[in-house]
Amino acid sequence: MSRQIIVIAHNMRSTHNVGSLLRTADGLGITEVFLTGYTPYPLAPDDKRLPHEANKIHKQISKTALGAETSQVWQHTEDVTEIVKQLRAAGYTIAGLEQTPVAVSLPDYTPPDKLAIILGEEVAGIPAGVLALTDLQLVIPMSGQKESFNVVQAAAMALYHCKILG
């Protein structure tokens, strides 16, 4: 059985990051992507947004997703807590990709067969209340002057490690 990995993108702001995340997830064979909180999302069946807003956002996401918005399994819900509860009940370990004092260094992490990785807002990261829902946090060691990577670059590194290398 291949490893099942789910991504939860919570409160991302950038449509381009969402598109890039969907493309990355598709390329790595990620099981599903949940777009939670105020994260923008592509057109959906029975979309409740105003058509001009939904179409504008979809077009922006499509610019970087390059078709992955239709090939990658995804869904939108505002309630991240409910998604985490459902995934945990289904046997998933919940990891936050976040710099915390107790975070496990990604190269040292051996992922389980069922893993959900939460990503946070581009600048502020994962809110404390959502971070409290995780079983562990993962951190990518930094070697240069910067303190962090772009959220989708970090996600790509973590997902590749967990799907392919781990």
Secondary structure, DSSP 8 states (H G I E B T S, - for coil): ---EEEEEEES---HHHHHHHHHHHHHHT-SEEEEETT------TT--S-HHHHHHHHHHHHHHHTTHHHHS-EEEES-HHHHHHHHHHTT-EEEEE---TT-EEGGG----SEEEEEE-BTTTBS-HHHHTT-SEEEE----SS-S---HHHHHHHHHHIIIII-
